[in-house]
C-alpha cells in the first residue's frame, strides 16, 4: 500500500514539472504566440472596419434591442456575456467573444466556442476564421446533443387555451424540431417558460407582472409537451410547418444551445413565452424581423399571424385534446351506449359484462371508457391503483375486438386559430334611446366576446380587457363615457353526461346606469356570477347564472347598491354569417340604494368578413317601473 | 425476427446519444402503467390559472432533456439496448397500451418505427400484438422494460 501511494506521489509531482516544461517551451517559442496575437489583432481590426458589432445577426444572437441609452440585450443572465459590459455594449461583446475564441483549452465543453456555438459559427463564416490557428477544442456535449436531436425541419406549435377556462384563452407557442424520424412524438420541442414554483395565485400574478420570475428555454421530447397540453390541460394543439431549410433549423438549434441555462426576466405581457420564441426563428433566418413587430403587449395568436405574414409558415395541422376526442367519440353514440360507458367508468359493470351490444358499439364503449378513465386519472379523481386496474381491464377486453369498425376516429378539424378575427376592436355606431338619437364610438384592447364569431376561438368563452365606449347625444350636445370595462370574462361550459363543469362570469369596471327616472350616473361595478350551461339544437348554447352586483358611486344612497339576481340566455349561430345572442336578466338591489332592474336583450351579429361585423343590439329595460329601451347599430372592426 | 433485431440494433446505434441529465429522472415519468399523467401543474383558482397560463410556468427541474432519463428503470433484457425506444415506452406506456388494445395509434407507430418495423409489415404486427395484449400487459403493475421484452417475444 505504502509503496503504491509513494508511486502515485511521484506521478503527482511529475505533472507540474511537465507543465513547467511546456510553458518553458512556449516562452522559448514566443514567435508562435506573437503570430497568433497578430491573427487575433487582424480579426479585431477587420471586425472594427466592417462594424460587425452592428450587424443584424449579432443583434439577434445577443437579443439586443434599442433602448433609450443605446442597445441593450433582453438577456439578464450575466454568464451569457463574455464582456462585463456585454449587456449594453455590442462592440465590447463581439471583441470579448473573438478574444475568447483564442482561450487556451483545458475545458472543452465549457470553452466559449462550445458554449456559444452560433456566435462562433457566424464569426467563423464572416471573418473567414482559420480554425487551425485557434486552440484545439472538442465540444462533446454539443456534438452529442445535435446528433441526438438531428434537426431537419421546424414546426411552430400553438396549444390553444384550456377548455372551459377563458383565463387561458391566450394560448402558448413553442417550436418543434423534427428529425429524420417519421414519428413526430419523438421530435424535440423548444419552449420558453417562467421558472415558477409558487402555489399562490396572487404571488404568481404579482411576480409575473413585474418580472420577478426567470424565464428559461427548455428542450424536451415532444411527447412530454403533447401529454402536458393535450392530455393534462385539455388544450387542442395546432402545428404549423415552417419552410426553414435544414441549415436554418440547425442554426436555430445552435442558438438554443447557447441559451441553455440562460435566463431573462419574465414579463406577462411583453417579454413572455411567445415573444422570446421569435428569437429562435430570427436566429434561423436573420432576414426575418419578428421581434421588432411587437411593442408592448404580445398575444401568442398574434405571433402566429406575424409568423404567417412573414411567409415561412404553411398550413396548420390539428392535434385534438383528449377532451375533444372524448366529446367526439361520445357524439357518435346514442344515449343508451353513452349510459353503458358511464357504468363501466363508474365500475357498476365490468367491461366483460357488456351483453347484447353489437361489436361496433362495444368497441366505441370501451374506447370511450378508456379515454375517460385516463382523463379522470389525469384530473386526480382516482388513485393510481384504481386507475391501473380499471384501465387494464378495459383495454384487455378491448384488445379482443380487433380493429374492425370505425376505430380511427376522424375528429373534424375546426377553424385554425389564425382564421379568427383579430384581437383589438374599434366600434362606431348610432342608436336611439328613449327617442334621443346618439352616436357612439368604442375601443376594446382584447380579445373575444360572446357576440363575436367563434372561428378560431373557443365557443362560449369571452375575455374582454379594457373595453371603452362613449356616446354623443344630439339632444343635449354632450359626450358621455358609457362603459369602461377593466375585465369582463364569461365561461360557458356546456355539460354532458361525461363532463360537468360550472359556468361562471366576472365583470368589473365603470358603467353608466339609470337608477330612477332619467338620471344617469357613472358607477363602479363588480359583477360575478356562476351557473350552468347546456347545448341544444334549438336554442344553441344556453345558460343560466346566479349573479350578484355591487355598485359604488357618490350619487347612490350610502354610496353603494348591492343585490342578487339571475340571468338566462342563449347563443346561436343561425348561418355562418349570422349569430344571435338573446338574454334576460333580473336584479334586485336590496342594500344601499334599493332598486330592481329587468332587462331583455337581443344582439345580432352579421359577418361582413373576418375582421368586420355589424351588430344590431336591441334592449328592453325597466328600472323601478321606468322603461329604458334602446336600439344600437354598430360597425365593429377588428385589427 | 432477425430483421427486427437488426433494426433495433441500427436504431440503437444511431440513437445512442448523450446521457446529459440522465441522473435527473423526470418526476412525471416512471416505468409502469399509470406513470404518465401525474403532474403538479394544477392550480384551480382563477387567478392561479390566469397567472399560470400567462407565464406558461414550469417547475420541472430539467431544461435540456436530450435524454429524458430512464436510469431508474431496468433495461429490456431480451433485445439489444435501444435507449430511445426504452425511454419512449417508459414515458408513453399508458397511451401505448391503449393503442395496442385498439390496434392503431400514434404511440404504436412510434414504437414500431423505433423497433425498425417496416411500414408494410406494421398492419400484420399490430394485429398480432393486439391479439396478444394480455401476454404483453400481464398485470397492472407491469413495467415498461418487461413490456418491450414481451412485445419482442411475440413478434419473433
Interface residues (C-beta under 8 A of the other chain):
Chain A: X140 X141 X144 X145 X147 X148 X149 X161 X162 X165 X167 X168 X170 X172 X181 X182 X183 X184 X185 X186 X188 X191 X192 X193 X194 X195 X196 X197 X199 X200 X201 X202 X204 X205 X208 X213 X216 X217 X218 X219 X220 X221 X223 X224 X227 X228 X231 X232 X233 X260 X261 X266 X268 X269 X272 X273 X367 X370 X374 X377 X378 X380 X384 X385 X387 X388 X389 X391 X392 X394 X395 X396 X398 X399 X400 X402 X403 X407 X408 X506
Chain B: X15 X17 X18 X20 X26 X28 X32 X33 X34 X36 X37 X38 X39 X41 X42 X43 X45 X46 X47 X48 X49 X50 X51 X52 X53 X54 X55 X56 X57 X58 X59 X60 X62 X63 X64 X65 X66 X67 X68 X84 X87 X88 X91 X92 X94 X97 X98 X100 X101 X102 X103 X104 X106 X107 X109 X110 X113 X114 X126 X127 X130 X131 X133 X134 X137 X139 X140 X141
